[in-house]
Amino acid sequence: MASVQHNSQSPDHGTRHGADGHTAADTGAAARRDRAVRAAVEQGLITATEPVVALLDVAGIRSSAAALHSAFEEVTAPGTPVLHAFAVKAAPLVPLLRLLSEHGIGAEVASPGELALARAAGIGAGRTVLDSPAKTPAELREAVALGIAVNADNPQELERIDALVRSGPASSPFGLRVNPQIGAGSIGALSTATATSKFGVALRDEGARAWVVQAYLDRPWLTRLHTHSGSQGVPLELMAQGVRTVYELAEEINAAAGRAQIDTLDIGGGLPVNFASDEETPTYATYARLLKDTVPGLLDGRYGLVTEFGRSLVAKHGTVLARVEYAKTSGGRPIAVTHAGAQIATRTVYDPVSWPLRVAAYDPEGRPKTGPAVAQDVAGPACFAGDLLAENRSLPLLEQDDLVAALDTGAYYFTNHYAYNSLVRPGVHGFTAAPDGVRFALLRAPQTVEEIVTESGGAYVDALLDD
Ligand SMILES: *Cc1c(COP(=O)(O)O)cnc(C)c1O
């Protein structure tokens, strides 16, 4: 296995067993990754002229999709309708959405762009959910025309939907997003259920709960209730509490209505991901069992379920591979200047404490690099001093033309490119490590410099000149 170190407290130890007795898919995943890195060099995916490339492990994604299905099958009553809708923002790649769709997973979309990607992947209206907090009238009209599920964020959006429903028959299932205000996790920017979160109707605000109940009684077509109270840094117990709050609200509304008006609960996504080793924890099975313990009524068959997991389906299966362009020292500390920095690891570079990434070292042929660990910086190509993928990290000493791999970057990293310094978006390749060799499939072509000129106003070159 490649030399991987997260930080001095949590070195990677290879095979481990999860707390709930599941064997992590770690040795398998790490071995596949090492083979893919070697093959990426041999097959010319990474070269002096294309010095950064992104890789997605297809077997890993398939296994996460299967684990998600079986976790909820295990805890729901037979026949319970369950839609797992992948949060497209986590990895907006059409072939990936198509692969997930083949595994029975739909799409959670939050912009016209994400909806277009889901449609391009062939994901049907019945398996698509629209959730953005800032839907325009045109977006709402399109969603209703297509019949996709819509979760309203606030009273004003609900009034726009009222007008659409009055103007003609609408086949979309409609829900309302509520914020259970259960508090923050360890990363403020990703905590959706704080007292003052921008999302949904804040349920504990004065008069809010009564308003929500009345809003449902006034609208017999409002049949879903939505919350998303997780994301990286939020403990599972807190997520489950948020779900319980929403379940109890649904029970209250249905009792007031005297019928099962709310037939589906959308419990959002937000399962955190372990960025410290190859172990895949917490598992979907752990979370599903916790839901069963915390909110048994949710799973007894009276409600259909929608989930919206993003990061946990793909993060562990992505690797960014970058060449070391130069190796130098500064103030006595070795620095490897690579082609992976803020443009693909934006959160890590700007907030390294919340978003540490593991870095693996490989030699120029793509073989795991060995040698004594040396504290060094792994820098990116961008022109600001803080553009560091890892600071003071212990790794075999990186040299010119070596390769570094930023691990666990399948969600919100290379798929969420940041255009700083007009650096090109790297190509993305899916890989399958078959016994007879590693096969790559291009999922997104690398951006070209010509495209950057076009996207940067190249067609309007004279626009600011006096005629
Ligand atoms: C971002 C988001 C998700 C997915 O969150 P992950 O942490 O990637 O699982 C799900 N639902 C909504 C409404 C979101 O905004």
The ligand as an SDF file (V2000), in Angstrom:
LIG
                    3D

 15 15  0  0  0  0  0  0  0  0999 V2000
  -26.1190   18.8970    0.3600 C   0  0  0  0  0  0  0  0  0  0  0  0
  -27.4510   18.2930    0.6330 C   0  0  0  0  0  0  0  0  0  0  0  0
  -27.5760   16.9140    0.7460 C   0  0  0  0  0  0  0  0  0  0  0  0
  -26.3950   15.9730    0.7310 C   0  0  0  0  0  0  0  0  0  0  0  0
  -25.5470   16.1390    1.8230 O   0  0  0  0  0  0  0  0  0  0  0  0
  -24.2990   15.1550    2.0250 P   0  0  0  0  0  0  0  0  0  0  0  0
  -23.6390   15.6690    3.2510 O   0  0  0  0  0  0  0  0  0  0  0  0
  -23.4400   15.2670    0.8050 O   0  0  0  0  0  0  0  0  0  0  0  0
  -24.8510   13.7770    2.1860 O   0  0  0  0  0  0  0  0  0  0  0  0
  -28.8500   16.4010    0.8940 C   0  0  0  0  0  0  0  0  0  0  0  0
  -29.9450   17.1990    0.9570 N   0  0  0  0  0  0  0  0  0  0  0  0
  -29.8470   18.5370    0.8710 C   0  0  0  0  0  0  0  0  0  0  0  0
  -31.0880   19.3410    0.9270 C   0  0  0  0  0  0  0  0  0  0  0  0
  -28.6070   19.1280    0.7110 C   0  0  0  0  0  0  0  0  0  0  0  0
  -28.5140   20.4630    0.6390 O   0  0  0  0  0  0  0  0  0  0  0  0
  1  2  1  0
  2  3  1  0
  2 14  2  0
  3  4  1  0
  3 10  2  0
  4  5  1  0
  5  6  1  0
  6  7  2  0
  6  8  1  0
  6  9  1  0
 10 11  1  0
 11 12  2  0
 12 13  1  0
 12 14  1  0
 14 15  1  0
M  END
$$$$
